[in-house]
Amino acid sequence: MKVSRRNFIRNFGFGLMMILMSGGRILLCPFEALANSFPSPTKKDRCPVCGMFVYKYPYWRAGFVFKDGVRVFHCSPKCFFHNLGHVSKYQPVRTREDIKLLWVTDYYTANPVDAQDPDVRFVSGSTLVGPMGWDVVPVKGIKAAETFKRDYFGQKILCLDEVTEEDIEKARKGGGRKTRY
């Protein structure tokens, strides 16, 4: 069977393309998994704490993903922490132990970050007002947190597990600090 040069080049090119695409796919898989690890809300997703539509506040979003894949979105870190402290109230039949991923939006980059990352800090008692008023603001990096605290007159820099119910209640009741101007 004689194969024309044109068919050989076409078949060779197609085969080479398939090999490169499959190899590239294998190389891209870890990056795709990382990119898809933080879900985005749809226009129908509401904050379970306050009922606001989450998509309207891209710079303040936070949320968690349960082990069974259920995603919960919050309009602000304040609602995120309130829900985290009362999971069974807002997601009946679930507990905090059922959560596999906690994420918040970094104030300076506006990118989602793993809330359990030891580099992520939360500044409480600042003058910055979010969609729900005073808030506990997530910042990635201790230097960035110190800068934020200085610029917005924050009171405390905390890790995820250091944020207390008192910090959240203070923010929920309008406990931000007055400016020094």
N, C-alpha and C positions, 0 to 999 in steps of 0.2 A: 504494500500500500504506500503510495507516494503522497507525502504531505507537502503542500505548497509552503513556500517561505512565509507568505502572508499569514496562513493559518497557524504556522509554528510560532511566529512572533506574537500573534493574538493570544494563543493558548499559553505561551510562556509568560506573557505579560499578565494574563489573568491569574495564573498560578502564583506568580511572584506577588501580585497584589493581595491574594488571599493569605499567603504566608505572612506578609508584612502586617496585614490587618489583624490577623489572629495574634501575632506577636505583640503588636501594639496594644491590642485589647488586653492581653495578659499584663503588660506593663502598666496600663492605665487603671486596672481594677482597684489597686489600693487607694489611688487618688479619688476615684469615683465613690468608693465606700466612705472616704473621709468627707467628701462634699455632700453626700446624702445623709450623713449622720445627724445633721441638724435640720429638722423638717421646717417647712414654711407653711404658714396658715393660709387657708383659702378665704374668700370673702364671706363665707358662712361661719367661720370659726369665731366663737365668742369666749371671752374670759369667763371661767366658771365662778369667779369670785364677785365681779362687778357687772358682768353682762356686756361689756363694751366689745365692739368688733376689733379683733386683734390686728388685722391687716393694716388698719389705719395708723398704727404706731410702730413702724419698722425699727426705729431707733431705741425702742424700749422693750421689745418682745422678750419673753422668757417662756420656758416650758419644761415639760418632762415627757419622756416616752416610757410607757410601762413595758414589762417583759413580754407581754402578749401583743405588742405593737400599737396599742392605743396611745394616741398623742393628745396632750393637753397643752393649750396655748394660753398665755397670760399677756395682758396689755402692758404690764409693768412689773419690775422686780418686787414691788410691795405686794401685789396680788399673788405673785409666784411664791413668796415666802409665807404669806398667809395660808395659801392652799397647801404648801408643803407641811405646815404645822397641823393642818386639819384635813388630811387626804380623805379619810373615810366620810367626812361631811360633804365634800364636793364630788367625790367619786366613790359612791357606795360600793361595798364589797371589795374594795382595794385598800392596800396599806402602803406605807412609805417603802417597805421592803420589796414591794412589787415594781418599784421604779428602777429602770436600768440606765437611764440617761437624764441628767439635769443640765439644762443649758440656759444661758442668759446672753444678752447683747452687750458687748463691750462698749462703753460710752465713747471712747476716742476713735475706734475703728468702725463702729456700727456693724461689726461682724459677730455672729454667734460664737460663743466659747463655752467649753465644758465648765459648768459651775463648780465641779469638784476638783478642777485643776488647782494645785496648790499655789499657782501664780496668780489666780484670780482673787481679787479683793473687793470688798463692798464697803463703800463710804457712807456712813449714816450721819444724820444731823446737818446736812449741807443746805445751802440756800437754793439749790437747783430744784426746779419744779417740773415734774413729768406729767403725763396725761392724767394721773390720778392725784396730783398734788405733790407734796413732799415725798421723797422716796429714798430708798437705800440703793445707791448707784453702783453697778458693777464696773470694775476697771481691771484690765489685765496688766499685771506688773506692779511691784511695790513702788517703783519710782513714779509711775503714772498715777498710782493711788495717792501718793504724797503730794504730787502736783495738783491733783483734783481737790484734795482736802484743803490745800492752801488757797487755791483759786476760788473755791465755792464755800469756804469757811466751814468745812466738815468737822464733826466732833470726833468720830472714831473710824479707824480702818480695821475691818474684820475679815476673817476667812468665812467660808460658807457655814461651817458648824459653830462659829462664834456669834452669828447673827441670832439675837434672842427675840422672843415674843415681845418683850418690852420695846426693843428697837423698832419692830414692825408696828406695834400699836402707837408708838410715838409718831411715826410717819403717817399712819392712818388717821390720826387725830390732828394732823397739821403741825407736827412738832419740829418743823425745820427751823434752823437758826436764822435770826434776823441778820441782815448785812451789817457790816461795820462802817459803812460810808457815812 
